[in-house]
Amino acid sequence: MHISATELNKRPGAMLDNAMREPVIIEKSGNPSVVMVSYQRYKELEDAFWGGMAEALEKTASWASPEESLNFLQQD
């Protein structure tokens, strides 16, 4: 669903209800500006993003051995 910022200001409750079911794209000056989604969907997207970042890092990271980790932690 695409709406203008003016429409959002006229019917905020209805737009919040719509955002619970589907993303609401809010346009300003005719251009997409903001997307309103339910909090549950936001958390799903955030988890997917950070999960993907962790997977990418896992592929390229060099890991410290247990001994290296212990030595690092024991440094003053």
PyMOL commands that set and color helices and strands:
alter all, ss='L'
color gray80, all
select helices_A, chain A and resi 5-10+12-21+39-60+66-74
alter helices_A, ss='H'
color red, helices_A
select strands_A, chain A and resi 2-4+24-28+31-36
alter strands_A, ss='S'
color yellow, strands_A
deselect
rebuild
show_as cartoon
